[in-house]
Amino acid sequence: RKGKEFPIVCDKQSCEILNCLPLILSDRQREIRNVDYQVLNFTVESAVESRGKLHYYSVSAPAKGDLTRGLYYRGVE
C-alpha cells in the first residue's frame, strides 16, 4: 500500500514476514508493565546496527532513524 518492502525470513518449515521498519521501544521501557525480562531479536540488522540498538535499550534512550512502535500503542483486537 505504501510501497515498502518487507523482509521475509524462511526456514525448512515456515516463513515469517517482518516489518519493514525495526520495532523499537527503548525509550518507552517504563511504560511496559508486567514484564520480567525482554528479548531483543535482531533479524536483518548488521552487527554494528545491533550494537547501536542494544545501546539504546541499555540506557533507555530513543533510537535514531526510521522505526515503528508496532501495534503496542494501537492494540490488537
All heavy atoms as a GROMACS GRO file, in nm:
protein
  620
    1ARG      N    1   0.082  -0.119   0.000
    1ARG     CA    2   0.000   0.000   0.000
    1ARG      C    3   0.086   0.126   0.000
    1ARG      O    4   0.055   0.223  -0.066
    1ARG     CB    5  -0.092  -0.006   0.121
    1ARG     CG    6  -0.173   0.116   0.144
    1ARG     CD    7  -0.254   0.103   0.269
    1ARG     NE    8  -0.171   0.149   0.378
    1ARG     CZ    9  -0.215   0.172   0.500
    1ARG    NH1   10  -0.337   0.142   0.532
    1ARG    NH2   11  -0.136   0.217   0.591
    2LYS      N   12   0.197   0.125   0.076
    2LYS     CA   13   0.284   0.242   0.084
    2LYS      C   14   0.413   0.224   0.006
    2LYS      O   15   0.503   0.305   0.016
    2LYS     CB   16   0.316   0.273   0.231
    2LYS     CG   17   0.195   0.316   0.311
    2LYS     CD   18   0.235   0.354   0.452
    2LYS     CE   19   0.116   0.403   0.531
    2LYS     NZ   20   0.153   0.445   0.666
    3GLY      N   21   0.423   0.115  -0.068
    3GLY     CA   22   0.541   0.091  -0.149
    3GLY      C   23   0.662   0.045  -0.070
    3GLY      O   24   0.774   0.056  -0.119
    4LYS      N   25   0.645  -0.007   0.049
    4LYS     CA   26   0.756  -0.054   0.132
    4LYS      C   27   0.785  -0.201   0.103
    4LYS      O   28   0.696  -0.277   0.066
    4LYS     CB   29   0.721  -0.040   0.282
    4LYS     CG   30   0.685   0.100   0.324
    4LYS     CD   31   0.807   0.184   0.341
    4LYS     CE   32   0.769   0.320   0.396
    4LYS     NZ   33   0.881   0.401   0.425
    5GLU      N   34   0.909  -0.240   0.123
    5GLU     CA   35   0.948  -0.380   0.109
    5GLU      C   36   0.962  -0.442   0.246
    5GLU      O   37   1.023  -0.384   0.336
    5GLU     CB   38   1.080  -0.390   0.033
    5GLU     CG   39   1.067  -0.351  -0.112
    5GLU     CD   40   1.194  -0.378  -0.191
    5GLU    OE1   41   1.278  -0.458  -0.143
    5GLU    OE2   42   1.208  -0.320  -0.299
    6PHE      N   43   0.905  -0.560   0.263
    6PHE     CA   44   0.909  -0.631   0.389
    6PHE      C   45   1.001  -0.752   0.376
    6PHE      O   46   0.978  -0.837   0.290
    6PHE     CB   47   0.768  -0.678   0.429
    6PHE     CG   48   0.676  -0.566   0.466
    6PHE    CD1   49   0.621  -0.482   0.371
    6PHE    CD2   50   0.644  -0.544   0.599
    6PHE    CE1   51   0.537  -0.378   0.407
    6PHE    CE2   52   0.559  -0.441   0.636
    6PHE     CZ   53   0.506  -0.358   0.539
    7PRO      N   54   1.104  -0.763   0.462
    7PRO     CA   55   1.192  -0.880   0.457
    7PRO      C   56   1.115  -1.008   0.492
    7PRO      O   57   1.023  -1.005   0.574
    7PRO     CB   58   1.299  -0.853   0.563
    7PRO     CG   59   1.283  -0.710   0.601
    7PRO     CD   60   1.145  -0.668   0.564
    8ILE      N   61   1.154  -1.118   0.430
    8ILE     CA   62   1.095  -1.248   0.458
    8ILE      C   63   1.206  -1.341   0.503
    8ILE      O   64   1.308  -1.355   0.433
    8ILE     CB   65   1.022  -1.305   0.335
    8ILE    CG1   66   0.909  -1.211   0.293
    8ILE    CG2   67   0.969  -1.445   0.364
    8ILE    CD1   68   0.840  -1.250   0.165
    9VAL      N   69   1.189  -1.405   0.618
    9VAL     CA   70   1.286  -1.499   0.672
    9VAL      C   71   1.221  -1.637   0.671
    9VAL      O   72   1.114  -1.656   0.729
    9VAL     CB   73   1.327  -1.460   0.816
    9VAL    CG1   74   1.424  -1.562   0.873
    9VAL    CG2   75   1.388  -1.320   0.817
   10CYS      N   76   1.285  -1.732   0.603
   10CYS     CA   77   1.229  -1.867   0.591
   10CYS      C   78   1.325  -1.970   0.649
   10CYS      O   79   1.447  -1.953   0.645
   10CYS     CB   80   1.204  -1.900   0.445
   10CYS     SG   81   1.084  -1.792   0.364
   11ASP      N   82   1.265  -2.077   0.702
   11ASP     CA   83   1.342  -2.196   0.737
   11ASP      C   84   1.279  -2.312   0.661
   11ASP      O   85   1.200  -2.290   0.568
   11ASP     CB   86   1.348  -2.218   0.888
   11ASP     CG   87   1.211  -2.238   0.952
   11ASP    OD1   88   1.116  -2.276   0.881
   11ASP    OD2   89   1.199  -2.215   1.073
   12LYS      N   90   1.306  -2.436   0.700
   12LYS     CA   91   1.253  -2.550   0.625
   12LYS      C   92   1.103  -2.571   0.645
   12LYS      O   93   1.040  -2.641   0.568
   12LYS     CB   94   1.328  -2.676   0.666
   12LYS     CG   95   1.472  -2.676   0.620
   12LYS     CD   96   1.542  -2.801   0.660
   12LYS     CE   97   1.687  -2.796   0.612
   12LYS     NZ   98   1.761  -2.916   0.649
   13GLN      N   99   1.045  -2.509   0.749
   13GLN     CA  100   0.905  -2.535   0.779
   13GLN      C  101   0.813  -2.415   0.765
   13GLN      O  102   0.693  -2.431   0.752
   13GLN     CB  103   0.893  -2.590   0.922
   13GLN     CG  104   0.963  -2.722   0.940
   13GLN     CD  105   0.954  -2.771   1.083
   13GLN    OE1  106   0.906  -2.702   1.170
   13GLN    NE2  107   1.003  -2.891   1.105
   14SER      N  108   0.866  -2.295   0.769
   14SER     CA  109   0.778  -2.178   0.767
   14SER      C  110   0.852  -2.054   0.717
   14SER      O  111   0.974  -2.054   0.706
   14SER     CB  112   0.723  -2.150   0.907
   14SER     OG  113   0.829  -2.118   0.995
   15CYS      N  114   0.774  -1.951   0.689
   15CYS     CA  115   0.828  -1.821   0.651
   15CYS      C  116   0.766  -1.714   0.740
   15CYS      O  117   0.648  -1.724   0.775
   15CYS     CB  118   0.797  -1.788   0.506
   15CYS     SG  119   0.890  -1.887   0.388
   16GLU      N  120   0.844  -1.615   0.776
   16GLU     CA  121   0.797  -1.506   0.860
   16GLU      C  122   0.817  -1.375   0.785
   16GLU      O  123   0.926  -1.346   0.736
   16GLU     CB  124   0.876  -1.504   0.991
   16GLU     CG  125   0.832  -1.400   1.088
   16GLU     CD  126   0.911  -1.405   1.218
   16GLU    OE1  127   1.004  -1.486   1.232
   16GLU    OE2  128   0.879  -1.324   1.306
   17ILE      N  129   0.709  -1.297   0.774
   17ILE     CA  130   0.717  -1.166   0.711
   17ILE      C  131   0.746  -1.065   0.820
   17ILE      O  132   0.670  -1.052   0.917
   17ILE     CB  133   0.586  -1.131   0.639
   17ILE    CG1  134   0.556  -1.234   0.531
   17ILE    CG2  135   0.595  -0.991   0.578
   17ILE    CD1  136   0.420  -1.220   0.468
   18LEU      N  137   0.858  -0.995   0.809
   18LEU     CA  138   0.899  -0.898   0.909
   18LEU      C  139   0.848  -0.759   0.874
   18LEU      O  140   0.816  -0.732   0.758
   18LEU     CB  141   1.052  -0.895   0.920
   18LEU     CG  142   1.120  -1.028   0.946
   18LEU    CD1  143   1.271  -1.013   0.942
   18LEU    CD2  144   1.075  -1.086   1.079
   19ASN      N  145   0.844  -0.672   0.970
   19ASN     CA  146   0.806  -0.534   0.944
   19ASN      C  147   0.916  -0.469   0.861
   19ASN      O  148   1.033  -0.506   0.871
   19ASN     CB  149   0.785  -0.459   1.076
   19ASN     CG  150   0.700  -0.336   1.059
   19ASN    OD1  151   0.728  -0.253   0.974
   19ASN    ND2  152   0.597  -0.324   1.139
   20CYS      N  153   0.881  -0.368   0.784
   20CYS     CA  154   0.981  -0.300   0.702
   20CYS      C  155   1.067  -0.206   0.786
   20CYS      O  156   1.173  -0.162   0.741
   20CYS     CB  157   0.915  -0.226   0.588
   20CYS     SG  158   0.801  -0.097   0.639
   21LEU      N  159   1.022  -0.174   0.906
   21LEU     CA  160   1.098  -0.089   0.999
   21LEU      C  161   1.124  -0.166   1.127
   21LEU      O  162   1.041  -0.248   1.168
   21LEU     CB  163   1.017   0.038   1.032
   21LEU     CG  164   0.987   0.131   0.916
   21LEU    CD1  165   0.893   0.243   0.962
   21LEU    CD2  166   1.115   0.190   0.860
   22PRO      N  167   1.234  -0.140   1.196
   22PRO     CA  168   1.260  -0.208   1.322
   22PRO      C  169   1.161  -0.162   1.430
   22PRO      O  170   1.128  -0.044   1.438
   22PRO     CB  171   1.403  -0.168   1.358
   22PRO     CG  172   1.430  -0.044   1.280
   22PRO     CD  173   1.344  -0.049   1.158
   23LEU      N  174   1.115  -0.256   1.510
   23LEU     CA  175   1.029  -0.227   1.625
   23LEU      C  176   1.120  -0.184   1.739
   23LEU      O  177   1.204  -0.263   1.785
   23LEU     CB  178   0.949  -0.351   1.664
   23LEU     CG  179   0.871  -0.342   1.794
   23LEU    CD1  180   0.758  -0.241   1.781
   23LEU    CD2  181   0.815  -0.477   1.833
   24ILE      N  182   1.106  -0.061   1.785
   24ILE     CA  183   1.193  -0.007   1.890
   24ILE      C  184   1.107   0.056   1.998
   24ILE      O  185   1.026   0.144   1.970
   24ILE     CB  186   1.288   0.101   1.834
   24ILE    CG1  187   1.368   0.051   1.715
   24ILE    CG2  188   1.377   0.157   1.944
   24ILE    CD1  189   1.493  -0.022   1.745
   25LEU      N  190   1.127   0.012   2.121
   25LEU     CA  191   1.060   0.072   2.237
   25LEU      C  192   1.162   0.106   2.345
   25LEU      O  193   1.130   0.112   2.463
   25LEU     CB  194   0.954  -0.024   2.293
   25LEU     CG  195   0.835  -0.052   2.202
   25LEU    CD1  196   0.753  -0.169   2.254
   25LEU    CD2  197   0.748   0.071   2.191
   26SER      N  198   1.286   0.130   2.304
   26SER     CA  199   1.394   0.154   2.401
   26SER      C  200   1.367   0.271   2.494
   26SER      O  201   1.399   0.266   2.612
   26SER     CB  202   1.527   0.176   2.329
   26SER     OG  203   1.517   0.286   2.238
   27ASP      N  204   1.305   0.377   2.444
   27ASP     CA  205   1.278   0.494   2.526
   27ASP      C  206   1.142   0.486   2.596
   27ASP      O  207   1.103   0.578   2.666
   27ASP     CB  208   1.284   0.621   2.442
   27ASP     CG  209   1.187   0.618   2.325
   27ASP    OD1  210   1.158   0.508   2.274
   27ASP    OD2  211   1.141   0.725   2.284
   28ARG      N  212   1.072   0.376   2.580
   28ARG     CA  213   0.939   0.360   2.638
   28ARG      C  214   0.934   0.243   2.737
   28ARG      O  215   0.826   0.194   2.770
   28ARG     CB  216   0.835   0.336   2.527
   28ARG     CG  217   0.833   0.442   2.420
   28ARG     CD  218   0.769   0.569   2.474
   28ARG     NE  219   0.770   0.678   2.378
   28ARG     CZ  220   0.668   0.707   2.298
   28ARG    NH1  221   0.560   0.638   2.300
   28ARG    NH2  222   0.680   0.810   2.216
   29GLN      N  223   1.049   0.198   2.783
   29GLN     CA  224   1.054   0.079   2.868
   29GLN      C  225   0.975   0.093   2.998
   29GLN      O  226   0.918  -0.003   3.047
   29GLN     CB  227   1.199   0.041   2.898
   29GLN     CG  228   1.273  -0.002   2.773
   29GLN     CD  229   1.415  -0.039   2.802
   29GLN    OE1  230   1.440  -0.147   2.855
   29GLN    NE2  231   1.508   0.049   2.769
   30ARG      N  232   0.968   0.213   3.052
   30ARG     CA  233   0.894   0.233   3.177
   30ARG      C  234   0.744   0.216   3.158
   30ARG      O  235   0.671   0.193   3.252
   30ARG     CB  236   0.923   0.371   3.235
   30ARG     CG  237   1.063   0.383   3.287
   30ARG     CD  238   1.084   0.517   3.351
   30ARG     NE  239   1.220   0.523   3.404
   30ARG     CZ  240   1.262   0.617   3.482
   30ARG    NH1  241   1.184   0.715   3.516
   30ARG    NH2  242   1.386   0.616   3.526
   31GLU      N  243   0.697   0.232   3.034
   31GLU     CA  244   0.555   0.218   3.006
   31GLU      C  245   0.512   0.073   2.992
   31GLU      O  246   0.393   0.043   2.995
   31GLU     CB  247   0.520   0.293   2.877
   31GLU     CG  248   0.546   0.442   2.886
   31GLU     CD  249   0.534   0.511   2.752
   31GLU    OE1  250   0.473   0.453   2.659
   31GLU    OE2  251   0.585   0.623   2.740
   32ILE      N  252   0.606  -0.016   2.974
   32ILE     CA  253   0.575  -0.157   2.955
   32ILE      C  254   0.558  -0.220   3.093
   32ILE      O  255   0.651  -0.222   3.173
   32ILE     CB  256   0.686  -0.226   2.874
   32ILE    CG1  257   0.698  -0.158   2.738
   32ILE    CG2  258   0.655  -0.374   2.858
   32ILE    CD1  259   0.817  -0.204   2.657
   33ARG      N  260   0.441  -0.271   3.119
   33ARG     CA  261   0.406  -0.325   3.251
   33ARG      C  262   0.409  -0.477   3.252
   33ARG      O  263   0.391  -0.542   3.149
   33ARG     CB  264   0.265  -0.279   3.289
   33ARG     CG  265   0.245  -0.131   3.283
   33ARG     CD  266   0.289  -0.067   3.413
   33ARG     NE  267   0.256   0.075   3.410
   33ARG     CZ  268   0.343   0.170   3.435
   33ARG    NH1  269   0.466   0.140   3.465
   33ARG    NH2  270   0.307   0.296   3.432
   34ASN      N  271   0.429  -0.531   3.371
   34ASN     CA  272   0.420  -0.676   3.395
   34ASN      C  273   0.514  -0.757   3.307
   34ASN      O  274   0.476  -0.861   3.254
   34ASN     CB  275   0.276  -0.724   3.378
   34ASN     CG  276   0.182  -0.654   3.473
   34ASN    OD1  277   0.215  -0.631   3.589
   34ASN    ND2  278   0.065  -0.618   3.426
   35VAL      N  279   0.635  -0.709   3.290
   35VAL     CA  280   0.735  -0.780   3.211
   35VAL      C  281   0.855  -0.808   3.301
   35VAL      O  282   0.910  -0.717   3.363
   35VAL     CB  283   0.779  -0.696   3.088
   35VAL    CG1  284   0.894  -0.764   3.016
   35VAL    CG2  285   0.662  -0.675   2.995
   36ASP      N  286   0.893  -0.935   3.310
   36ASP     CA  287   1.007  -0.972   3.393
   36ASP      C  288   1.140  -0.959   3.320
   36ASP      O  289   1.243  -0.935   3.379
   36ASP     CB  290   0.991  -1.116   3.442
   36ASP     CG  291   0.875  -1.131   3.538
   36ASP    OD1  292   0.845  -1.035   3.612
   36ASP    OD2  293   0.812  -1.238   3.539
   37TYR      N  294   1.138  -0.978   3.189
   37TYR     CA  295   1.260  -0.965   3.110
   37TYR      C  296   1.222  -0.934   2.965
   37TYR      O  297   1.107  -0.949   2.926
   37TYR     CB  298   1.345  -1.092   3.115
   37TYR     CG  299   1.276  -1.214   3.060
   37TYR    CD1  300   1.291  -1.250   2.928
   37TYR    CD2  301   1.196  -1.294   3.142
   37TYR    CE1  302   1.227  -1.361   2.876
   37TYR    CE2  303   1.132  -1.405   3.092
   37TYR     CZ  304   1.149  -1.438   2.959
   37TYR     OH  305   1.085  -1.548   2.908
   38GLN      N  306   1.319  -0.889   2.888
   38GLN     CA  307   1.297  -0.856   2.748
   38GLN      C  308   1.388  -0.942   2.661
   38GLN      O  309   1.499  -0.978   2.701
   38GLN     CB  310   1.331  -0.710   2.721
   38GLN     CG  311   1.244  -0.613   2.794
   38GLN     CD  312   1.287  -0.470   2.767
   38GLN    OE1  313   1.336  -0.436   2.661
   38GLN    NE2  314   1.267  -0.384   2.866
   39VAL      N  315   1.341  -0.973   2.543
   39VAL     CA  316   1.420  -1.043   2.444
   39VAL      C  317   1.430  -0.952   2.322
   39VAL      O  318   1.329  -0.906   2.271
   39VAL     CB  319   1.355  -1.177   2.403
   39VAL    CG1  320   1.432  -1.242   2.290
   39VAL    CG2  321   1.344  -1.270   2.522
   40LEU      N  322   1.550  -0.923   2.282
   40LEU     CA  323   1.572  -0.841   2.162
   40LEU      C  324   1.609  -0.936   2.049
   40LEU      O  325   1.705  -1.013   2.060
   40LEU     CB  326   1.684  -0.740   2.186
   40LEU     CG  327   1.662  -0.644   2.303
   40LEU    CD1  328   1.782  -0.551   2.318
   40LEU    CD2  329   1.533  -0.566   2.286
   41ASN      N  330   1.532  -0.931   1.943
   41ASN     CA  331   1.552  -1.022   1.830
   41ASN      C  332   1.604  -0.940   1.711
   41ASN      O  333   1.528  -0.863   1.652
   41ASN     CB  334   1.418  -1.090   1.797
   41ASN     CG  335   1.432  -1.197   1.692
   41ASN    OD1  336   1.542  -1.242   1.663
   41ASN    ND2  337   1.321  -1.238   1.635
   42PHE      N  338   1.729  -0.957   1.679
   42PHE     CA  339   1.789  -0.888   1.565
   42PHE      C  340   1.780  -0.982   1.445
   42PHE      O  341   1.830  -1.094   1.449
   42PHE     CB  342   1.934  -0.849   1.594
   42PHE     CG  343   1.945  -0.757   1.712
   42PHE    CD1  344   1.989  -0.803   1.835
   42PHE    CD2  345   1.910  -0.624   1.700
   42PHE    CE1  346   1.999  -0.718   1.944
   42PHE    CE2  347   1.919  -0.538   1.808
   42PHE     CZ  348   1.964  -0.585   1.930
   43THR      N  349   1.714  -0.937   1.340
   43THR     CA  350   1.686  -1.026   1.227
   43THR      C  351   1.766  -0.991   1.102
   43THR      O  352   1.832  -1.077   1.046
   43THR     CB  353   1.536  -1.022   1.194
   43THR    OG1  354   1.496  -0.886   1.180
   43THR    CG2  355   1.454  -1.086   1.306
   44VAL      N  356   1.759  -0.868   1.059
   44VAL     CA  357   1.827  -0.829   0.935
   44VAL      C  358   1.932  -0.722   0.960
   44VAL      O  359   1.997  -0.676   0.866
   44VAL     CB  360   1.725  -0.782   0.828
   44VAL    CG1  361   1.633  -0.895   0.788
   44VAL    CG2  362   1.645  -0.663   0.877
   45GLU      N  363   1.952  -0.683   1.086
   45GLU     CA  364   2.050  -0.580   1.119
   45GLU      C  365   2.192  -0.635   1.112
   45GLU      O  366   2.216  -0.752   1.142
   45GLU     CB  367   2.027  -0.526   1.261
   45GLU     CG  368   1.897  -0.452   1.279
   45GLU     CD  369   1.780  -0.542   1.314
   45GLU    OE1  370   1.796  -0.665   1.314
   45GLU    OE2  371   1.673  -0.488   1.341
   46SER      N  372   2.284  -0.549   1.079
   46SER     CA  373   2.425  -0.586   1.083
   46SER      C  374   2.471  -0.587   1.230
   46SER      O  375   2.398  -0.542   1.319
   46SER     CB  376   2.510  -0.484   1.005
   46SER     OG  377   2.510  -0.359   1.073
   47ALA      N  378   2.591  -0.634   1.254
   47ALA     CA  379   2.645  -0.635   1.390
   47ALA      C  380   2.654  -0.493   1.446
   47ALA      O  381   2.623  -0.468   1.562
   47ALA     CB  382   2.782  -0.702   1.392
   48VAL      N  383   2.694  -0.398   1.363
   48VAL     CA  384   2.707  -0.258   1.406
   48VAL      C  385   2.569  -0.202   1.441
   48VAL      O  386   2.551  -0.137   1.544
   48VAL     CB  387   2.775  -0.173   1.297
   48VAL    CG1  388   2.769  -0.025   1.331
   48VAL    CG2  389   2.919  -0.218   1.278
   49GLU      N  390   2.469  -0.227   1.356
   49GLU     CA  391   2.333  -0.179   1.385
   49GLU      C  392   2.278  -0.242   1.512
   49GLU      O  393   2.214  -0.176   1.593
   49GLU     CB  394   2.240  -0.210   1.267
   49GLU     CG  395   2.271  -0.132   1.142
   49GLU     CD  396   2.196  -0.183   1.022
   49GLU    OE1  397   2.177  -0.306   1.009
   49GLU    OE2  398   2.154  -0.100   0.940
   50SER      N  399   2.303  -0.371   1.531
   50SER     CA  400   2.255  -0.442   1.650
   50SER      C  401   2.317  -0.384   1.776
   50SER      O  402   2.248  -0.363   1.876
   50SER     CB  403   2.287  -0.591   1.640
   50SER     OG  404   2.219  -0.648   1.531
   51ARG      N  405   2.448  -0.358   1.774
   51ARG     CA  406   2.514  -0.297   1.891
   51ARG      C  407   2.455  -0.161   1.923
   51ARG      O  408   2.433  -0.127   2.038
   51ARG     CB  409   2.665  -0.284   1.866
   51ARG     CG  410   2.742  -0.409   1.896
   51ARG     CD  411   2.892  -0.384   1.901
   51ARG     NE  412   2.946  -0.332   1.775
   51ARG     CZ  413   2.986  -0.408   1.674
   51ARG    NH1  414   2.978  -0.538   1.682
   51ARG    NH2  415   3.034  -0.354   1.565
   52GLY      N  416   2.427  -0.081   1.821
   52GLY     CA  417   2.369   0.051   1.842
   52GLY      C  418   2.231   0.041   1.907
   52GLY      O  419   2.201   0.113   2.003
   53LYS      N  420   2.148  -0.048   1.858
   53LYS     CA  421   2.014  -0.064   1.914
   53LYS      C  422   2.020  -0.120   2.055
   53LYS      O  423   1.942  -0.081   2.143
   53LYS     CB  424   1.929  -0.150   1.822
   53LYS     CG  425   1.896  -0.076   1.694
   53LYS     CD  426   1.824  -0.162   1.595
   53LYS     CE  427   1.803  -0.079   1.468
   53LYS     NZ  428   1.770  -0.158   1.354
   54LEU      N  429   2.112  -0.213   2.079
   54LEU     CA  430   2.129  -0.266   2.214
   54LEU      C  431   2.170  -0.154   2.310
   54LEU      O  432   2.122  -0.148   2.424
   54LEU     CB  433   2.234  -0.377   2.213
   54LEU     CG  434   2.260  -0.448   2.344
   54LEU    CD1  435   2.132  -0.511   2.399
   54LEU    CD2  436   2.368  -0.552   2.327
   55HIS      N  437   2.254  -0.064   2.263
   55HIS     CA  438   2.294   0.050   2.346
   55HIS      C  439   2.173   0.136   2.384
   55HIS      O  440   2.159   0.177   2.499
   55HIS     CB  441   2.399   0.135   2.276
   55HIS     CG  442   2.432   0.261   2.349
   55HIS    ND1  443   2.506   0.263   2.465
   55HIS    CD2  444   2.396   0.390   2.325
   55HIS    CE1  445   2.515   0.387   2.509
   55HIS    NE2  446   2.449   0.466   2.425
   56TYR      N  447   2.085   0.164   2.288
   56TYR     CA  448   1.966   0.244   2.317
   56TYR      C  449   1.884   0.180   2.428
   56TYR      O  450   1.833   0.247   2.517
   56TYR     CB  451   1.879   0.261   2.193
   56TYR     CG  452   1.943   0.340   2.082
   56TYR    CD1  453   1.939   0.297   1.951
   56TYR    CD2  454   2.009   0.460   2.108
   56TYR    CE1  455   1.997   0.370   1.848
   56TYR    CE2  456   2.068   0.534   2.006
   56TYR     CZ  457   2.061   0.488   1.877
   56TYR     OH  458   2.119   0.560   1.777
   57TYR      N  459   1.870   0.047   2.425
   57TYR     CA  460   1.794  -0.023   2.529
   57TYR      C  461   1.866  -0.017   2.663
   57TYR      O  462   1.804  -0.002   2.767
   57TYR     CB  463   1.766  -0.167   2.489
   57TYR     CG  464   1.642  -0.180   2.406
   57TYR    CD1  465   1.647  -0.173   2.267
   57TYR    CD2  466   1.517  -0.197   2.465
   57TYR    CE1  467   1.533  -0.183   2.190
   57TYR    CE2  468   1.402  -0.208   2.388
   57TYR     CZ  469   1.411  -0.200   2.252
   57TYR     OH  470   1.297  -0.209   2.176
   58SER      N  471   1.998  -0.028   2.662
   58SER     CA  472   2.072  -0.031   2.789
   58SER      C  473   2.066   0.102   2.862
   58SER      O  474   2.077   0.106   2.985
   58SER     CB  475   2.217  -0.073   2.766
   58SER     OG  476   2.287   0.026   2.694
   59VAL      N  477   2.046   0.213   2.789
   59VAL     CA  478   2.039   0.344   2.854
   59VAL      C  479   1.899   0.406   2.843
   59VAL      O  480   1.880   0.522   2.877
   59VAL     CB  481   2.145   0.442   2.796
   59VAL    CG1  482   2.285   0.391   2.825
   59VAL    CG2  483   2.124   0.467   2.649
   60SER      N  484   1.803   0.327   2.794
   60SER     CA  485   1.664   0.372   2.778
   60SER      C  486   1.653   0.501   2.696
   60SER      O  487   1.574   0.590   2.727
   60SER     CB  488   1.596   0.392   2.914
   60SER     OG  489   1.590   0.270   2.984
   61ALA      N  490   1.732   0.509   2.592
   61ALA     CA  491   1.736   0.629   2.507
   61ALA      C  492   1.653   0.607   2.380
   61ALA      O  493   1.636   0.494   2.336
   61ALA     CB  494   1.880   0.661   2.468
   62PRO      N  495   1.602   0.715   2.322
   62PRO     CA  496   1.531   0.700   2.196
   62PRO      C  497   1.626   0.662   2.083
   62PRO      O  498   1.737   0.715   2.075
   62PRO     CB  499   1.469   0.838   2.172
   62PRO     CG  500   1.545   0.932   2.258
   62PRO     CD  501   1.603   0.853   2.371
   63ALA      N  502   1.583   0.570   2.000
   63ALA     CA  503   1.665   0.528   1.886
   63ALA      C  504   1.657   0.633   1.776
   63ALA      O  505   1.560   0.708   1.766
   63ALA     CB  506   1.616   0.394   1.835
   64LYS      N  507   1.759   0.638   1.695
   64LYS     CA  508   1.762   0.730   1.582
   64LYS      C  509   1.722   0.656   1.455
   64LYS      O  510   1.740   0.537   1.443
   64LYS     CB  511   1.901   0.790   1.569
   64LYS     CG  512   1.939   0.873   1.688
   64LYS     CD  513   2.076   0.931   1.674
   64LYS     CE  514   2.102   1.019   1.796
   64LYS     NZ  515   2.233   1.011   1.846
   65GLY      N  516   1.669   0.730   1.360
   65GLY     CA  517   1.633   0.671   1.232
   65GLY      C  518   1.488   0.627   1.227
   65GLY      O  519   1.410   0.650   1.319
   66ASP      N  520   1.454   0.564   1.117
   66ASP     CA  521   1.317   0.516   1.098
   66ASP      C  522   1.290   0.397   1.188
   66ASP      O  523   1.374   0.307   1.199
   66ASP     CB  524   1.295   0.475   0.952
   66ASP     CG  525   1.297   0.594   0.858
   66ASP    OD1  526   1.265   0.706   0.903
   66ASP    OD2  527   1.329   0.574   0.739
   67LEU      N  528   1.174   0.397   1.252
   67LEU     CA  529   1.137   0.288   1.341
   67LEU      C  530   0.986   0.281   1.351
   67LEU      O  531   0.916   0.370   1.304
   67LEU     CB  532   1.197   0.307   1.480
   67LEU     CG  533   1.160   0.435   1.556
   67LEU    CD1  534   1.039   0.413   1.646
   67LEU    CD2  535   1.277   0.481   1.638
   68THR      N  536   0.937   0.175   1.411
   68THR     CA  537   0.795   0.161   1.437
   68THR      C  538   0.774   0.124   1.583
   68THR      O  539   0.865   0.069   1.647
   68THR     CB  540   0.730   0.056   1.344
   68THR    OG1  541   0.589   0.052   1.370
   68THR    CG2  542   0.787  -0.083   1.367
   69ARG      N  543   0.659   0.154   1.634
   69ARG     CA  544   0.619   0.111   1.769
   69ARG      C  545   0.531  -0.013   1.757
   69ARG      O  546   0.477  -0.061   1.855
   69ARG     CB  547   0.542   0.222   1.842
   69ARG     CG  548   0.619   0.352   1.855
   69ARG     CD  549   0.743   0.339   1.936
   69ARG     NE  550   0.804   0.472   1.955
   69ARG     CZ  551   0.905   0.495   2.032
   69ARG    NH1  552   0.960   0.398   2.100
   69ARG    NH2  553   0.954   0.616   2.043
   70GLY      N  554   0.515  -0.063   1.636
   70GLY     CA  555   0.434  -0.181   1.612
   70GLY      C  556   0.289  -0.154   1.649
   70GLY      O  557   0.237  -0.044   1.628
   71LEU      N  558   0.225  -0.251   1.706
   71LEU     CA  559   0.086  -0.236   1.750
   71LEU      C  560   0.078  -0.207   1.899
   71LEU      O  561  -0.030  -0.213   1.956
   71LEU     CB  562   0.007  -0.363   1.717
   71LEU     CG  563  -0.002  -0.397   1.568
   71LEU    CD1  564  -0.070  -0.531   1.550
   71LEU    CD2  565  -0.076  -0.288   1.494
   72TYR      N  566   0.191  -0.176   1.961
   72TYR     CA  567   0.192  -0.159   2.106
   72TYR      C  568   0.094  -0.051   2.151
   72TYR      O  569   0.024  -0.068   2.250
   72TYR     CB  570   0.333  -0.127   2.156
   72TYR     CG  571   0.340  -0.124   2.306
   72TYR    CD1  572   0.340  -0.243   2.379
   72TYR    CD2  573   0.342  -0.005   2.376
   72TYR    CE1  574   0.343  -0.242   2.517
   72TYR    CE2  575   0.345  -0.003   2.514
   72TYR     CZ  576   0.345  -0.122   2.583
   72TYR     OH  577   0.347  -0.122   2.720
   73TYR      N  578   0.089   0.059   2.083
   73TYR     CA  579   0.001   0.168   2.124
   73TYR      C  580  -0.136   0.165   2.057
   73TYR      O  581  -0.228   0.230   2.100
   73TYR     CB  582   0.069   0.304   2.101
   73TYR     CG  583   0.185   0.323   2.193
   73TYR    CD1  584   0.315   0.305   2.150
   73TYR    CD2  585   0.164   0.355   2.327
   73TYR    CE1  586   0.421   0.320   2.237
   73TYR    CE2  587   0.270   0.370   2.414
   73TYR     CZ  588   0.399   0.352   2.367
   73TYR     OH  589   0.504   0.365   2.454
   74ARG      N  590  -0.148   0.091   1.949
   74ARG     CA  591  -0.278   0.080   1.882
   74ARG      C  592  -0.361  -0.035   1.937
   74ARG      O  593  -0.482  -0.035   1.928
   74ARG     CB  594  -0.260   0.058   1.732
   74ARG     CG  595  -0.211   0.182   1.663
   74ARG     CD  596  -0.226   0.178   1.515
   74ARG     NE  597  -0.193   0.048   1.455
   74ARG     CZ  598  -0.182   0.029   1.327
   74ARG    NH1  599  -0.202   0.128   1.245
   74ARG    NH2  600  -0.153  -0.087   1.276
   75GLY      N  601  -0.295  -0.135   1.991
   75GLY     CA  602  -0.366  -0.251   2.041
   75GLY      C  603  -0.408  -0.343   1.929
   75GLY      O  604  -0.411  -0.306   1.813
   76VAL      N  605  -0.437  -0.463   1.965
   76VAL     CA  606  -0.481  -0.564   1.868
   76VAL      C  607  -0.614  -0.618   1.917
   76VAL      O  608  -0.630  -0.655   2.032
   76VAL     CB  609  -0.378  -0.678   1.858
   76VAL    CG1  610  -0.426  -0.785   1.762
   76VAL    CG2  611  -0.244  -0.624   1.814
   77GLU      N  612  -0.712  -0.621   1.828
   77GLU     CA  613  -0.843  -0.672   1.865
   77GLU      C  614  -0.870  -0.804   1.803
   77GLU      O  615  -0.824  -0.839   1.702
   77GLU     CB  616  -0.951  -0.572   1.823
   77GLU     CG  617  -0.934  -0.442   1.898
   77GLU     CD  618  -1.040  -0.340   1.859
   77GLU    OE1  619  -1.147  -0.379   1.808
   77GLU    OE2  620  -1.016  -0.222   1.877
   0.00000   0.00000   0.00000
